[in-house]
C-alpha cells in the first residue's frame, strides 16, 4: 500500500496563514537580527510547538 497522503487546499491555507502570522510575531519581538532569523525558522515548525504545548496542557 504505497499511497500518497493528500492535503486539502483549506489546510494548506491555514498552515500558510499560520506561517505568516508566526513569522510576523517572532520577527516583531526579536531584539536583533539573529533572533529574527531564528524566529523565521520557528515559524516553519509552529504546528509542532502548538501540539507540544497542548499535550503539556492536558498532561499527556
PDB file as gemmi writes it, atoms N, CA and C in Angstrom:
CRYST1    1.000    1.000    1.000  90.00  90.00  90.00 P 1                      
ATOM      1  N   UNK A   1       0.845  -1.169   0.000  1.00  0.00           N  
ATOM      2  CA  UNK A   1       0.000   0.000   0.000  1.00  0.00           C  
ATOM      3  C   UNK A   1       0.887   1.227   0.000  1.00  0.00           C  
ATOM      4  N   UNK A   2       1.150   1.709  -1.166  1.00  0.00           N  
ATOM      5  CA  UNK A   2       2.041   2.852  -1.329  1.00  0.00           C  
ATOM      6  C   UNK A   2       1.241   4.036  -1.850  1.00  0.00           C  
ATOM      7  N   UNK A   3       0.368   4.579  -1.011  1.00  0.00           N  
ATOM      8  CA  UNK A   3      -0.459   5.706  -1.414  1.00  0.00           C  
ATOM      9  C   UNK A   3       0.093   6.984  -0.815  1.00  0.00           C  
ATOM     10  N   UNK A   4       0.006   8.041  -1.578  1.00  0.00           N  
ATOM     11  CA  UNK A   4       0.446   9.335  -1.080  1.00  0.00           C  
ATOM     12  C   UNK A   4      -0.688   9.985  -0.297  1.00  0.00           C  
ATOM     13  N   UNK A   5      -0.318  10.669   0.791  1.00  0.00           N  
ATOM     14  CA  UNK A   5      -1.317  11.412   1.549  1.00  0.00           C  
ATOM     15  C   UNK A   5      -1.590  12.723   0.826  1.00  0.00           C  
ATOM     16  N   UNK A   6      -2.838  13.091   0.753  1.00  0.00           N  
ATOM     17  CA  UNK A   6      -3.221  14.322   0.092  1.00  0.00           C  
ATOM     18  C   UNK A   6      -3.681  15.314   1.150  1.00  0.00           C  
ATOM     19  N   UNK A   7      -3.336  16.567   0.955  1.00  0.00           N  
ATOM     20  CA  UNK A   7      -3.836  17.599   1.847  1.00  0.00           C  
ATOM     21  C   UNK A   7      -4.835  18.447   1.082  1.00  0.00           C  
ATOM     22  N   UNK A   8      -5.792  18.957   1.800  1.00  0.00           N  
ATOM     23  CA  UNK A   8      -6.795  19.779   1.148  1.00  0.00           C  
ATOM     24  C   UNK A   8      -6.288  21.209   1.021  1.00  0.00           C  
ATOM     25  N   UNK A   9      -6.806  21.943   0.068  1.00  0.00           N  
ATOM     26  CA  UNK A   9      -6.381  23.338  -0.089  1.00  0.00           C  
ATOM     27  C   UNK A   9      -6.663  24.187   1.146  1.00  0.00           C  
ATOM     28  N   UNK A  10      -7.731  23.862   1.881  1.00  0.00           N  
ATOM     29  CA  UNK A  10      -8.040  24.655   3.071  1.00  0.00           C  
ATOM     30  C   UNK A  10      -7.005  24.432   4.168  1.00  0.00           C  
ATOM     31  N   UNK A  11      -6.496  23.225   4.307  1.00  0.00           N  
ATOM     32  CA  UNK A  11      -5.470  23.001   5.329  1.00  0.00           C  
ATOM     33  C   UNK A  11      -4.156  23.661   4.926  1.00  0.00           C  
ATOM     34  N   UNK A  12      -3.873  23.706   3.636  1.00  0.00           N  
ATOM     35  CA  UNK A  12      -2.692  24.419   3.155  1.00  0.00           C  
ATOM     36  C   UNK A  12      -2.810  25.910   3.449  1.00  0.00           C  
ATOM     37  N   UNK A  13      -4.011  26.452   3.277  1.00  0.00           N  
ATOM     38  CA  UNK A  13      -4.230  27.876   3.538  1.00  0.00           C  
ATOM     39  C   UNK A  13      -4.076  28.187   5.021  1.00  0.00           C  
ATOM     40  N   UNK A  14      -4.585  27.319   5.872  1.00  0.00           N  
ATOM     41  CA  UNK A  14      -4.463  27.534   7.318  1.00  0.00           C  
ATOM     42  C   UNK A  14      -2.991  27.482   7.724  1.00  0.00           C  
ATOM     43  N   UNK A  15      -2.260  26.525   7.212  1.00  0.00           N  
ATOM     44  CA  UNK A  15      -0.838  26.436   7.522  1.00  0.00           C  
ATOM     45  C   UNK A  15      -0.099  27.666   7.005  1.00  0.00           C  
ATOM     46  N   UNK A  16      -0.426  28.110   5.805  1.00  0.00           N  
ATOM     47  CA  UNK A  16       0.225  29.280   5.227  1.00  0.00           C  
ATOM     48  C   UNK A  16      -0.039  30.541   6.029  1.00  0.00           C  
ATOM     49  N   UNK A  17      -1.292  30.746   6.425  1.00  0.00           N  
ATOM     50  CA  UNK A  17      -1.614  31.917   7.248  1.00  0.00           C  
ATOM     51  C   UNK A  17      -0.950  31.824   8.613  1.00  0.00           C  
ATOM     52  N   UNK A  18      -0.899  30.633   9.167  1.00  0.00           N  
ATOM     53  CA  UNK A  18      -0.210  30.450  10.439  1.00  0.00           C  
ATOM     54  C   UNK A  18       1.274  30.712  10.323  1.00  0.00           C  
ATOM     55  N   UNK A  19       1.855  30.291   9.224  1.00  0.00           N  
ATOM     56  CA  UNK A  19       3.279  30.530   8.965  1.00  0.00           C  
ATOM     57  C   UNK A  19       3.567  32.031   8.901  1.00  0.00           C  
ATOM     58  N   UNK A  20       2.752  32.757   8.150  1.00  0.00           N  
ATOM     59  CA  UNK A  20       2.944  34.203   8.039  1.00  0.00           C  
ATOM     60  C   UNK A  20       2.735  34.881   9.388  1.00  0.00           C  
ATOM     61  N   UNK A  21       1.687  34.509  10.089  1.00  0.00           N  
ATOM     62  CA  UNK A  21       1.413  35.105  11.395  1.00  0.00           C  
ATOM     63  C   UNK A  21       2.515  34.833  12.400  1.00  0.00           C  
ATOM     64  N   UNK A  22       3.002  33.601  12.417  1.00  0.00           N  
ATOM     65  CA  UNK A  22       4.079  33.248  13.341  1.00  0.00           C  
ATOM     66  C   UNK A  22       5.359  33.987  12.992  1.00  0.00           C  
ATOM     67  N   UNK A  23       5.651  34.118  11.701  1.00  0.00           N  
ATOM     68  CA  UNK A  23       6.863  34.842  11.285  1.00  0.00           C  
ATOM     69  C   UNK A  23       6.778  36.305  11.690  1.00  0.00           C  
ATOM     70  N   UNK A  24       5.636  36.922  11.479  1.00  0.00           N  
ATOM     71  CA  UNK A  24       5.459  38.327  11.876  1.00  0.00           C  
ATOM     72  C   UNK A  24       5.609  38.466  13.383  1.00  0.00           C  
ATOM     73  N   UNK A  25       5.006  37.557  14.137  1.00  0.00           N  
ATOM     74  CA  UNK A  25       5.107  37.624  15.596  1.00  0.00           C  
ATOM     75  C   UNK A  25       6.552  37.469  16.062  1.00  0.00           C  
ATOM     76  N   UNK A  26       7.225  36.428  15.607  1.00  0.00           N  
ATOM     77  CA  UNK A  26       8.595  36.177  16.065  1.00  0.00           C  
ATOM     78  C   UNK A  26       9.547  37.292  15.644  1.00  0.00           C  
ATOM     79  N   UNK A  27       9.365  37.827  14.444  1.00  0.00           N  
ATOM     80  CA  UNK A  27      10.231  38.914  13.991  1.00  0.00           C  
ATOM     81  C   UNK A  27       9.950  40.192  14.779  1.00  0.00           C  
ATOM     82  N   UNK A  28       8.682  40.442  15.106  1.00  0.00           N  
ATOM     83  CA  UNK A  28       8.338  41.674  15.815  1.00  0.00           C  
ATOM     84  C   UNK A  28       8.865  41.697  17.248  1.00  0.00           C  
ATOM     85  N   UNK A  29       9.036  40.532  17.870  1.00  0.00           N  
ATOM     86  CA  UNK A  29       9.552  40.518  19.244  1.00  0.00           C  
ATOM     87  C   UNK A  29      11.055  40.284  19.313  1.00  0.00           C  
ATOM     88  N   UNK A  30      11.689  40.128  18.157  1.00  0.00           N  
ATOM     89  CA  UNK A  30      13.123  39.827  18.113  1.00  0.00           C  
ATOM     90  C   UNK A  30      13.942  41.080  18.467  1.00  0.00           C  
ATOM     91  N   UNK A  31      14.888  40.953  19.399  1.00  0.00           N  
ATOM     92  CA  UNK A  31      15.712  42.101  19.767  1.00  0.00           C  
ATOM     93  C   UNK A  31      16.840  42.388  18.770  1.00  0.00           C  
ATOM     94  N   UNK A  32      17.226  41.410  17.965  1.00  0.00           N  
ATOM     95  CA  UNK A  32      18.293  41.622  16.995  1.00  0.00           C  
ATOM     96  C   UNK A  32      18.053  40.751  15.759  1.00  0.00           C  
ATOM     97  N   UNK A  33      18.946  40.877  14.783  1.00  0.00           N  
ATOM     98  CA  UNK A  33      18.775  40.169  13.513  1.00  0.00           C  
ATOM     99  C   UNK A  33      18.748  38.658  13.688  1.00  0.00           C  
ATOM    100  N   UNK A  34      19.655  38.109  14.471  1.00  0.00           N  
ATOM    101  CA  UNK A  34      19.756  36.655  14.582  1.00  0.00           C  
ATOM    102  C   UNK A  34      18.558  36.056  15.310  1.00  0.00           C  
ATOM    103  N   UNK A  35      18.008  36.790  16.251  1.00  0.00           N  
ATOM    104  CA  UNK A  35      16.777  36.321  16.894  1.00  0.00           C  
ATOM    105  C   UNK A  35      15.626  36.328  15.893  1.00  0.00           C  
ATOM    106  N   UNK A  36      15.607  37.314  14.995  1.00  0.00           N  
ATOM    107  CA  UNK A  36      14.589  37.342  13.944  1.00  0.00           C  
ATOM    108  C   UNK A  36      14.756  36.200  12.966  1.00  0.00           C  
ATOM    109  N   UNK A  37      16.012  35.890  12.624  1.00  0.00           N  
ATOM    110  CA  UNK A  37      16.277  34.764  11.728  1.00  0.00           C  
ATOM    111  C   UNK A  37      15.830  33.453  12.376  1.00  0.00           C  
ATOM    112  N   UNK A  38      16.090  33.304  13.657  1.00  0.00           N  
ATOM    113  CA  UNK A  38      15.624  32.116  14.369  1.00  0.00           C  
ATOM    114  C   UNK A  38      14.104  32.083  14.416  1.00  0.00           C  
ATOM    115  N   UNK A  39      13.491  33.251  14.526  1.00  0.00           N  
ATOM    116  CA  UNK A  39      12.031  33.334  14.513  1.00  0.00           C  
ATOM    117  C   UNK A  39      11.436  32.831  13.214  1.00  0.00           C  
ATOM    118  N   UNK A  40      12.092  33.110  12.099  1.00  0.00           N  
ATOM    119  CA  UNK A  40      11.605  32.606  10.809  1.00  0.00           C  
ATOM    120  C   UNK A  40      11.674  31.086  10.792  1.00  0.00           C  
ATOM    121  N   UNK A  41      12.735  30.523  11.332  1.00  0.00           N  
ATOM    122  CA  UNK A  41      12.839  29.058  11.397  1.00  0.00           C  
ATOM    123  C   UNK A  41      11.765  28.478  12.317  1.00  0.00           C  
ATOM    124  N   UNK A  42      11.519  29.146  13.440  1.00  0.00           N  
ATOM    125  CA  UNK A  42      10.458  28.689  14.350  1.00  0.00           C  
ATOM    126  C   UNK A  42       9.098  28.750  13.670  1.00  0.00           C  
ATOM    127  N   UNK A  43       8.899  29.771  12.840  1.00  0.00           N  
ATOM    128  CA  UNK A  43       7.618  29.921  12.150  1.00  0.00           C  
ATOM    129  C   UNK A  43       7.352  28.746  11.209  1.00  0.00           C  
ATOM    130  N   UNK A  44       8.398  28.133  10.693  1.00  0.00           N  
ATOM    131  CA  UNK A  44       8.216  26.993   9.797  1.00  0.00           C  
ATOM    132  C   UNK A  44       7.671  25.768  10.517  1.00  0.00           C  
ATOM    133  N   UNK A  45       7.932  25.663  11.812  1.00  0.00           N  
ATOM    134  CA  UNK A  45       7.515  24.472  12.562  1.00  0.00           C  
ATOM    135  C   UNK A  45       6.517  24.818  13.672  1.00  0.00           C  
ATOM    136  N   UNK A  46       5.742  25.878  13.483  1.00  0.00           N  
ATOM    137  CA  UNK A  46       4.818  26.283  14.524  1.00  0.00           C  
ATOM    138  C   UNK A  46       3.807  25.205  14.915  1.00  0.00           C  
ATOM    139  N   UNK A  47       3.356  24.320  14.026  1.00  0.00           N  
ATOM    140  CA  UNK A  47       2.423  23.287  14.484  1.00  0.00           C  
ATOM    141  C   UNK A  47       3.043  22.359  15.537  1.00  0.00           C  
ATOM    142  N   UNK A  48       4.330  22.109  15.437  1.00  0.00           N  
ATOM    143  CA  UNK A  48       4.982  21.252  16.429  1.00  0.00           C  
ATOM    144  C   UNK A  48       4.957  21.913  17.801  1.00  0.00           C  
ATOM    145  N   UNK A  49       5.201  23.222  17.853  1.00  0.00           N  
ATOM    146  CA  UNK A  49       5.125  23.942  19.127  1.00  0.00           C  
ATOM    147  C   UNK A  49       3.706  23.898  19.689  1.00  0.00           C  
ATOM    148  N   UNK A  50       2.710  24.057  18.809  1.00  0.00           N  
ATOM    149  CA  UNK A  50       1.320  24.036  19.238  1.00  0.00           C  
ATOM    150  C   UNK A  50       0.944  22.685  19.844  1.00  0.00           C  
ATOM    151  N   UNK A  51       1.285  21.613  19.161  1.00  0.00           N  
ATOM    152  CA  UNK A  51       0.959  20.274  19.659  1.00  0.00           C  
ATOM    153  C   UNK A  51       1.693  19.993  20.969  1.00  0.00           C  
ATOM    154  N   UNK A  52       2.946  20.397  21.061  1.00  0.00           N  
ATOM    155  CA  UNK A  52       3.720  20.194  22.280  1.00  0.00           C  
ATOM    156  C   UNK A  52       3.052  20.890  23.462  1.00  0.00           C  
ATOM    157  N   UNK A  53       2.660  22.138  23.285  1.00  0.00           N  
ATOM    158  CA  UNK A  53       2.020  22.883  24.376  1.00  0.00           C  
ATOM    159  C   UNK A  53       0.651  22.306  24.734  1.00  0.00           C  
ATOM    160  N   UNK A  54      -0.105  21.855  23.736  1.00  0.00           N  
ATOM    161  CA  UNK A  54      -1.401  21.242  24.023  1.00  0.00           C  
ATOM    162  C   UNK A  54      -1.240  19.942  24.805  1.00  0.00           C  
ATOM    163  N   UNK A  55      -0.254  19.128  24.444  1.00  0.00           N  
ATOM    164  CA  UNK A  55      -0.025  17.889  25.175  1.00  0.00           C  
ATOM    165  C   UNK A  55       0.454  18.164  26.588  1.00  0.00           C  
ATOM    166  N   UNK A  56       1.246  19.199  26.755  1.00  0.00           N  
ATOM    167  CA  UNK A  56       1.706  19.581  28.082  1.00  0.00           C  
ATOM    168  C   UNK A  56       0.529  20.061  28.931  1.00  0.00           C  
ATOM    169  N   UNK A  57      -0.412  20.756  28.289  1.00  0.00           N  
ATOM    170  CA  UNK A  57      -1.590  21.280  28.987  1.00  0.00           C  
ATOM    171  C   UNK A  57      -2.493  20.152  29.489  1.00  0.00           C  
ATOM    172  N   UNK A  58      -2.693  19.130  28.686  1.00  0.00           N  
ATOM    173  CA  UNK A  58      -3.589  18.042  29.075  1.00  0.00           C  
ATOM    174  C   UNK A  58      -2.883  16.981  29.925  1.00  0.00           C  
ATOM    175  N   UNK A  59      -1.582  17.102  30.068  1.00  0.00           N  
ATOM    176  CA  UNK A  59      -0.847  16.196  30.935  1.00  0.00           C  
ATOM    177  C   UNK A  59      -0.505  14.869  30.302  1.00  0.00           C  
ATOM    178  N   UNK A  60      -0.418  14.819  29.007  1.00  0.00           N  
ATOM    179  CA  UNK A  60      -0.098  13.570  28.323  1.00  0.00           C  
ATOM    180  C   UNK A  60       1.384  13.339  28.289  1.00  0.00           C  
TER     181      UNK A  60                                                      
END                                                                             
